[in-house]
């Protein structure tokens, strides 16, 4: 009886031993794979960081070029920027940057980001270039979730509607005219999709008003006359 | 040996096609295929990930203990997807803007894990890579076809957005109808289900006709190579 107990204890010990070995082998394998994966990710992240930054910058500048002709400024738009804290008129809930365009040390214009929250589905992000005199140089939709084939004509890839804003200003068009035609304003729209252009018109007007109210401050921070 | 490769290819592209036979990875199939270019691009990225995942799991298959094989496979797949995501972002930025949000989703596309588990974990590296690539290519064909149908019916365009992938040089290959404004339904989510259903129906119809011609039992009813 005594002997039997002793043997069974031995077997149990052995089993515990192999189980422990097996478990640690499994754990080490998993850790090794995790380590290899992390190392590989770190390496790839490191070598792709510069090209990604460069192409993001390039894409941004290409977009700027569409709404503010390169000939009108001589500075690095990406460097000359002013951070704007969440602002009711621009509709941004996170801080954004305004890019200041200068020509011979004088203000040439500003590029603002604005968000319309009252689109048909989700926020509409806009990029608005305003000349120093308060007129619009161009507007583009950065991101939207409007119905494909219906409300998406505000996007330059689906129509030229957004170009209606070119050269508009609060001086040229009185504030009561800043509506779509259906609401008695001057801006055209596509029948069946009124909510989308209504939101965009409102957001552009508010951005213009933001510019008029804050231009001194903006240019003071960017150190231009 | 070449017979094996031939069978892997036929399996991936037709017999066990992931898009219309196995019906795995339906999320990207339905969500991304609003245009042919979107579908083909995501399909190509998936094929790359699958070839790479199969190719990297197969050589280490003896070292992976059975109990932790799934976490290890997921780890490998997630790493590869992130590497491909970063690479596309760095070297094909416009394409990344189109596909960006879908690429990380390849990780959870069950077809990738399914092939690693059922093929790469049991076969040598070269056939495994071919299997991954062919399974992915089968998916790419379905995504491209579904995307082409949906954009033609829904928007009246062919290969729209090709310039985002290949630059302005691609413009001659793009076509937009001037007087057809599209059936919105095709671009919206229901259009994806209707389109995919039609593709499955067409494939089944071809298989049934083939089976009717040969008196022997349909080859499509044979168990697949890998199961």
Interface residues (C-beta under 8 A of the other chain):
Chain A: X22 X25 X26 X29 X30 X33 X34 X37 X40 X41 X44 X45 X48 X51 X52 X55 X56 X58 X59 X147 X148 X149 X150
Chain B: X34 X63 X64 X65 X67 X68 X71 X72 X75 X76 X78 X79 X82 X83 X86 X87 X89 X90 X91 X93 X94 X97 X154 X155 X181 X182 X184 X187 X188
